[in-house]
Amino acid sequence: SESCLHEMFEAQVARTPEAVAVVSEAEEISYQELNARANQLAHYLQELGVGVESLVGVCIERSVEMVVGLLGTLKAGGAYVPLDSQYPKERLAYMLEDAGVDVLLTQQHLLENLPSHEMPVLCLDRDWEAVSGYSRENPRNPATTQNIAYVIYTSGSTGRPKGAMNTHHAISNRILWMQDAYRLTAADRVLQKTPFSFDVSVWEFFWPLATGAQLIMARPGGHQDAAYLVRLIAEQKISVTHFVPPMLQVFLQQPRVEECRSLRRVICSGEALSYELQERFFSRLPAMLNNLYGPTEAAVDVTHWTCRRGGVEHVVPIGRPIANTQIYILDAHLQPVPLRVKGEIYIGGHGLGRGYLRRPDLTAERFIPSHLSREPGMRLYRTGDAGRFLPDGQIEFLGRLDQQVKIRGYRIELGEIEAVLNQHHAVREALVIAALDPRGDHHLIAYLVSDVAVDAAELRLFLQGTLPEYMIPAGFVRLEQMPLTPNGKVDRRALPPWEATRGSGKQQMAKTETELLVAQLMGAVLKVEEVGVEESFFELGGHSLLATQLVSRVREVFGVEMGLRAVFGEGTARAMSRVIEEAMREGRGVGGGGKIERVGREGMLPLSYAQQRLWFIDQMEPGSVFYNVPLAIRLSGHLNIEALAATFTTLFARHEVLRTTFAMHEGQPVQVISPPAPVSLPLEDLSGLSHDEREHEAQRLAREEASLPFDLSQGPLLRVRLLRMTADEHICLITMHHIVSDGWSLDILSQEVAALYEAYVRGEASPLAELPIQYADYAVWQRQYLQGEVLEQQMEYWRTQLGGHLPTLELPADHPLPTTPTHRGARQSFVLAADTVERLRALCRSEGATLFMVLLAAFKTLLYRYTGEEDVVVGTP
């Protein structure tokens, strides 16, 4: 395209000057009159100094005046910045200041909604007399296709919105493609209902005005009223309109939607269009349905797909790129991924915006030089969206990359849970979020739109047929409908908190002091103020890790071992109280142990039993790397190396175990704790290599680092190494020996590194409180507790179980067992049918066992079937 938006409009005016251009509830206006008013406004704005790259703030409710304001701004050579009058004043004030708006166009009744400012203001309804004397002829406009047409603010990760700039060239290309693909005529009537702070509004305004169709404007706020939209579409004989999927869902539920027979095309974008919603659309309307995709940082949409009934994979793709646009799906190394492999969506070509207004740092981060284009100067926009190419070349949208969350160490795609919930017969719509609970832990909350009440236990049972335990939401909240933003998207901030609906309603009073205490312990672990004695631990948000905390607190308070089985059974305070009282009557105490106290460091410090086990293995196989725990973390953005070094120095000082080595004293291993010392970060600069050479060398160094053995007697037992890939990209290699770390320690380490580094970058002190006890204190406590009768009881159990020997499993195989272990293994994966899994879970519930326990029993049974041996020993972590 070599035309600007206003030039495309002017060309249409010359063809159909007297045709009706815009119809609103209060007024209709011809192409000729609309052009004349916009010209008058343009001359007025130019006299105020508005020209190329000037920004004009527009705060006008949906009306003919809004169209005049947008066109007049473009004809003056400036770019418009839409300001939604429904936004809070604080947000509007920030946008006005950040954009540096030169002139503000508004309406008189909206003045009180605006923040205080000092820029020139023109109320198009009150002050038009000041404009009406200007020429009605087209002004001289120096703007070119490369100048900005509009700046739309989007939410920012920092909590402050950022202005995305789009050029005349990009949006003209988009509109010309749309006309080529969908062919509007003078007989078409396009509904403009999207708030103009949402980029879909750009084509709603300018596509019909550039092609001679009629633009029908919904009343202010009408885009949120589905019944009004049904009536408006039927009365005005609308032929083309747009919906975001959540609003389309509501629209299709209206009883008279079949009366919208004038609709020939509905365009969907803004969120993922589900297969179920597509099928519901075709069951209620005979119109065509088009699924489009694109971010605000490009000219509205960059891919298109024409929906059709059915589909082999029940997937609604986002289709192929529009004209003069390229879509790439790349991996973390910016290399294209194969078909059906998930990657990040990158956009290239002439539809890209210019970047973020006055944010060169963010622009450089998101708009990167294109290494895949032969055309010089081209860029790629990294969307943060996930997608994959299907075999026919179409693109499937897979959600935001940041939709992947981590719960209790497991990576979870929220969309997967939503997809399963949507299969439940009573669920019309589902949304799952990861939220922080009062404990500071992330948990999953499901929000459901349902016509009938659905019991949380029923939903859990339904999900358990497909999803693992860690993907089952802790809470379920039923809604009449999803709260929507003015743009028609789900308003996540308006979702009601789960705490308001927690609990099963079984708030029976405690009958005994034990029941009262157990209910209080449950409440303390779950951070719930009141827990009824018949309420389920798991229905209140508990999970396996919290269950271990509850068992620990029961042991501390009652002096008895309750066991996890009591929690995994009925899981109520009443049921657990019966187990505790029975143990107390029978005198089955835990043998004491007491509180862990801090001990002096002047004597010999013993190893814990876990440390002794790893030390013993190291004595048998010195230099083994089997118990190395390696991490390779890619760090993007500016890295403050001094702050990172200070972070690890603080970590070593804070955790004695990281400064611990292991020596022999009188034939026994002991802990030796070294004093704190500064930590240096060895830095290897790979930035001078090519991209492929850097990645290859980084992988080689990571393997080399992970394969270096530790000397437990010398230390340190945690190593840090830094690789510089580019000026703004580093790889941090961290390797620990398992004798000073475990799985839970890694989570603690990552949290403390983040907190310390953030504080040191800001020049602040460490935000972490001093630790009351160290690992050495625990080792002393464990040795004192596990001795005498308590230790003998534990040892006798294993003597009985093992019978004095470890039987060799004579498993029939096609190769003889080697005389020494090779440590070579393999992995075998398979899928169980859903009904089989559900029967397994039912067995778990009836036996008070976990799924792992049942599957391990099944595996041992299989080994018995192969070997005929009844004594089978299986080791598992």
Buried (B, 14 or more C-beta within 10 A) or exposed (E): BEBBBBBBBBEBBEEBBEBBBBBBBEEBBBBBBBBBBBBBBBBBBBEBEBBBEBBBBBBBBBBBBBBBBBBBBBBBBBBBBBBBBEBEEEBBBBBBEBBBBBBBBBBEEBBEBBBEBEEBBBBBEBBBEEBEEBEBEBBEBEBEBEBBBBBBBBEEEEEEBBBBBBBBBBBBBBBBBBBEEBEBEBEBBBBBBBBBBBBBBBBBBBBBBBBBBBBBBBBBBBBBBBEBBBBBBBEBBBBBBBBBBBBBBBBBBBEEBEEBEBBBBBBBBBBBBBBBBBBBBBEBBEBBBBBBBBBBBBBBBBBBBEBEEEEEEEEBBBBBBBBBBBBBBBEEEBBEBEEEEBBBBBBBBBBBBBBBBEBEEBBBBBBBEBEBBEEEEBBBBBBBBBBBBBEEEBBBBBBBBEBBBEBBEEEBBBBBBBBBBBEBEBBBBBBBBBBEBEEEBBBBBBBBBBEEEBEBEEBBBBBBBBBEBBBBBBBBBBBEEBBBBBBBBBBEEEBEEBBEEBBBEBEBEBEEEBBBBBBBBBBEBBBBEEBBBBBBBBBBBBBBEBBEBBBEBBBEBBBBBBBBBBBBBBBBBBBBBBBBBEBBEEEEEBBEBEEBEEBEEEEEBBBBEBBBEBBEBBEEEEEEBEBBBBBBEEBEEEBEEEBBBBBBBBBBBBBBBBBBBBEEEEEEBBBBBEEBEEBEBEEEEBEEBEEEEBBEBBEEBBEEBBEEBBBBEEBBBBBBBBBBBEEEBBBBBBBBBBBBBEEEBBEEBEEBBEBBBEBBBEEEEBEBEEEEBBBBBBBBBBBBBBEEEBBEEEEEEEEEEEEEEEEEBEEEEEEEEEEEEEEEEEEEEEEEEEEEBBEBBEEBBEBBBBBEBBBBEEEEEEBBEEEEBEEBBEEEE
